[in-house]
């Protein structure tokens, strides 16, 4: 699929009645009108890597689903727009809904865009499924009781998991803590969650410096120098966009990462750029909801990774899983709602009701939707190794850890920071 600024992926099947896979519901009279899905994702800039990974997974899913009859008998057609600034993305969202008349909107990676777009989704009454961008600001302050919007797992899930693993494996081996995190809600919430969990488990610690570069800052030598001067035992970082490999290069050049513990819960966003020559072994490395080389991956996931590697000459990051999960969830909800109605295409309200409690198998494992429209998914983290066939680090197969987000994010209606104080974590 050529990803021009505005791309429409037409149905790949020939016209006429389509075969339906066994067990997949479709109305007795196939719908001639395609099911139009709007996609908002970045293809350029600092978030291009996850955006393209999500788009490719969407392409793969559409090919598979259309070959099996589409969604409830209607072939899928994509209308793809760019996710950029909040203002411009909102305008493109409104165009998708009002002019292109899409049945559902999927996508969004940036927290800033998600926070701005959420209220617009509700006002538009347009069913929308976010791939990512769900920080506590979005959950509690901006849109606590969404109806038309379905949101990703709390972005702090990966920070909670990496914090628990750091405590599990390194308790007593560090005291002086430093942080370098992006200066917006995602970075600040993740660092705060790490410190809160150290306090919760009575881990003696001292925060010796906190660095807050703006998102996308590519000159980080002053931050590296400040970190090195602070002489930390451990660095926590939720850098995750194109600035992450830049930081690692500059940190390696300054010998900052030698003999120090590194906790990077979101490093998997840039995993193929985390080259061995500047990324050390033994760092706590998060792949979120999809690790491309997971030895326990399902046959479907392995098929997707092989397709991605063959077609893109690259390996997918976790946004591929988020994109597949969003589309597979919509398909399952529409077909469940349509089946309940007999043969009529369901309304948005019917689909929304069918989404709540829905569980599907995604590329990274099981995923489901809670009553508050927040996803539960499977998370993967581990420790980096150079012992592989790639030029970038992967996870040591003997040290891969998997947790379900039901154990990593607060229950519906709870306050995240209060929940951290009393939650029964499994470590």
N, C-alpha and C positions, 0 to 999 in steps of 0.2 A: 504494500500500500504506500503510495507516494504521499508523504505528509506535507502538502503545501499549506499555505496559511489557512485556507478553508477547503476541506476535503469531504467529499461525500462518498462513502463506501457503499456501492450498490450491492444488491443481492447477488451472490455468486451462483445461485442455482438458475436453471432455465425456467421459463414460465411454464405454468401448468401445475397440476396437483403435485405436492411434494410428499415424499415418504417421511413417515414419522418414526423415530426410534422406539423400540418397545418400551412401554412403561411411561412414555411422555404423552401428556394429554394434549389434544388439539380438537377444536370444535369440528363437528361433522361437516360443516361447510367452511372450507378454508377462506380466510380473509384475504381478498385481493390487495387491499391497501397495506403497504409495508408498515412495520412497527419502527417508528423513527426515534432514535436515541441521540440526544445531544451530548457531546463530550467536551469538557473544558479541561485542558491540560497544557502545561508549558512544554515547548519544543526547543526553545532557545534560552540562553541565560544560565544562571547558576543552578536552576532546578531542571535543566534539560534532561539530565540522566534519568531521574525518576519519572519524569513526564513521558519520555519516549518508551521507557520500560512498560509503563501502564498502557500506553497506546498500542504497543505491540501485543500485549496480552489480550487487549480488547479485540484486536484484529483476529488473533488466533481463536478466541472464544466465538466470535461472530461466524467465522468459517465453520467451526464445529456445529454450532447451533443451527445455522442455516442449512447445513447438510442434513440435519435431522428434522427439518420442518420449521425452523425459526422459533418464534415464541407463540404458543397456542395457535399454530397454523399460519402466522404472519411472518414473512421474512424480515430480517433486521436490516435497517438502513441507518448508517451513522452520519451525523452532521457534526464535524469536528471544528472547534474553535480554540483559540489560544487563551491560556490563562496567563495574565500578566499582572498589571496593577489592579488593586481592588476596583477602582472606578471603571477601567476599561473592561474588566472581567464581568462586572455587573451589567454593563451595556450589552455584552455578548450573550450573557445569560438571558436577558430580556428579549433579545433578538431570537434566540433559540425557541423561547416559549411563545412569543407573540407572532413572529413572522414565519418561523420554520415549523411551528406547531408540533414540536417533538412530544412524544408520549412520556419521556422521562429524561432528566438530565443527570449525568454521572461525571465524576472527576473531582478536581480541586486538590491541590497539594499544600499550598501555602497557608499557614495559620492566619496571616493578616487578611488574605482574601476570604478565607472561610468565615472569619469573624464579621467581615463586612457583608458577605453574601447571605448569611443565614437569615436575617430578618427579611431580606428581599424575597427569599424562597417562600417564606410563610405568607408574606403579603400577596405573592403571585399565585399561591395555592398550586404550585407546580411540584410534582413528586421529584425529589432530588436525592441522590445518594452520593455522599462525599467519599472519596478514596482515603483522605487523610485530613490533617489540619484541625484535629479536635483537642485543643488544650483546655485546661480548667476554665479559662476565661470564656471560651465558647460554650462550655457545658453549663456553667453556673450563672455567669453574668449576662451574657448576650441572649441566649436562647435555651432556657432550662426545660421548656415544655413544648418542644417542636412537634408539629403534626405532619407536615409535608416533607420535612427534612430527616434523613437518616444519616447518622454520623459514624465516623470510624471509632475504633477503640480509643480511649483516652491516650493522648500522645505521651503521657507520663508513664505508661505501662513499661516501656523499655528502660526508663530510668529506675523504676522500682525493681525490675528484674535484675539489672546490672548491679544495683546497690546491694540486693540480697546476695548475689553471687560473690561480690567483693567481700562482704562480711563472712560468707560461708568459707571461702578459700583463703582469705588473707587476714582474718582477724588476728590482731596482735603483731602484724607485720608492717603497719603503717600508723603514722600519727599526724604528720604535717600534710595538710590537704591543700591543693590548689585547683582552681577551675578555670577553664577557658570555654565560654559558651556564647552562642549568638545572643545579641542584645534585643531580644523580644520575648514574648510570653513563653514560647517553647523552651528556649535556653534557660531563662530565669526559673521557670517552674521545675525543670529537670534538676538543676543544681540544688534548688531548695528541697526537692524530694530526697536527693542523696544525703544532704545534711540532716534532714528530719529522720531518716532511717538510721543513720549513725547514732543519733541521740536516742532513738527508740530502743536500740539494742545495746545501749550503754558503751559504745565504742569511743574510747578516749581519742580526741582529735583536736586539731587546731587548724583553722583556715588561715593559711599564710598569704594567699593572694587570690583575687577573683578578677579575671580578665573578661571584658564584655565587648568584643569587636562587633561592629555593625555587620549585618548579614551581607555576605558577598565580598568582604574585605580580603584583598589578595596580598597585601603587604602586612605581614604579621610578625616581622622581626622584632619590633618593640615589645609585642606581647610575649614572644619567645624569651627575650632578654629578661623581662619582668618575672616570668615563671622560673627561669634558671636562677635568678638572683634570690628568689624566695626559698630555694632548696627544699622543695616538697618531697615527700616519700611517695605520693600518689597524685596523679592528675586526673580529674574528672572532666570530660568534654562531651557535649552534645552537638558539636559541629557536625554538619551532615550534608552540606551542599558542596559546590566546587571549591570552596575555601578549605575544606578538610584535607585533601591531599596536599594542597599548598602548605598548610600548617605543618603537616608531617614532614615534608621535605625540609622546611626551614628549621623545624625542631631537630631533625636528624643532623643537619649541617652544624647546628650549635651544640650537638651532643647532649641535648636535653633529655632524650628518651633512654639513654643508657642507664641501666640499673635502677629504673624507676617503675612503679606500677601504674598502668594506664587503664582507665575505665572509659570506654567509648561506646555507649549504648546504641548509637545510630550510625556507626561506621559502615554498615552494610549498604547504605545508600550510594557509596562511592567505591564499592569493594574492588572492582577491577582496576581502579586507579591507585589502590593502596599497594604499591609495588614493594617487592621484597627488599630492594636496596635502601629504602628509607622507612619501612614499616617493620617494627621488631616482632619477634615471636613472643608469645606469652601475654599479649595484651588482651584484656577482656573486650570482646568484639561483638557487637549486636547486629543481627541480621533481621530483627523484627519478625514479620510473619512469613518470610520466605528466605530460605537458604538454598541456593541453587545446587549445591553439592551435598545435600543432606543424604546420608546413607539410608535413612529411614523414609525417604520420600515415597509417595504413592506412584503407581504406574502413570497416572495422568500427569503428575508433576514432572516426572522424568521425561515423558513424551514432549511436554512443553519446553523444557530446558534444551532438549536435543533439537527441537524445531528452531528455537531462538538462536542457539549456537550456530546452526547450519545456515539460517537465513540472515542473521545479523552479524555473525562473526564476533559475538559478544555473549555475555551471560547476564540474565535478568536480576534486578534487585527486587526488594519486597513490594515496590509499587505495582509490580505485575500481579502479585497476589491480591492486593487491594482492588485493582481494577477488575480482575476476574471475579472476585467475590461479589462486587457490586452488581455486575451484569448477571451472574448466575443467580443471585438472590432475586433480582427483578424478574427474571424468567420464571423461577420457581413460584414466586408470589403471584404473578399474573396467571399462570396455569392452574394454581390451586384455586384462585378466586374465580377463574373462568369455569372450572369444573363444577364449582359450587352453584354457579348460575345456569348451568346447562350447556349453553353454547355461546352466549353473548360475551362480547369483550367487556371485561370488568371496568368499573369506574376507578379513578384514583383512590377514592376512599376504600373500595373493595380491596385493592392491591395493598394499600397501607395496612389494613387490618390483617391481611394474610401474611405480611412481612413480619409482624410482631410474633416472636417465638419460633420463626422459621430457622431451620438449620440446613446448611449445604456443605458439601465437600469442596474446599477451595484448593488452590495450588499449594498453599502452605499447610494445609490440614483443615480440620473442622472449623467452621465459622457459624455464628448464629446471631440473631437480633433480639435485644432485650426490649422490655416494655417501654423504656425511655428512648427508644430508637438509637441506641448506641450498640455497636457491634461487640461481640466476643470472638476472639480469634486465638490461634496458636502462635506462640512466640519462640524464637530460637536464638540462643547466644552461645558463646564458647570462648576458647582461647586460640589466638592466632598461631599459625604454624607456617614455616617455609617448606615443609615436607610435602610437596605436591608437584603436579606437572605444569603449573601456571607460573607466570611471572609476578603474580600478586599473592598476598597471603590468603589462606583459607582457614577454616576451623579444624583444629586437631580432632579427628574422628572419635578419639577416646575421651574427649572433654567437651562434647556437645551437650547442652542442657536445653530442655524444652519445658515450657510452662504455658498453661492456658490463662487467658486474660481474666477469667473469673477470679483468679487468685492474685491478680495484679492491679485491678482497677476497682474503684469504690462501687458499692451497690447503687442502684437507682435511688436518687433523692438524697444521698449522703453527701456530706462535705468532705472533700478529698483530704484536706489537712487534718481534720479531726479523725477521719477513718484511719489514716496512717498511724495514729497513736494507739489504736486498739485492735487493728486487724490481725487475724491469726495467719501469719505468713508461713509458708512451707519452705524451709531452707535446711 
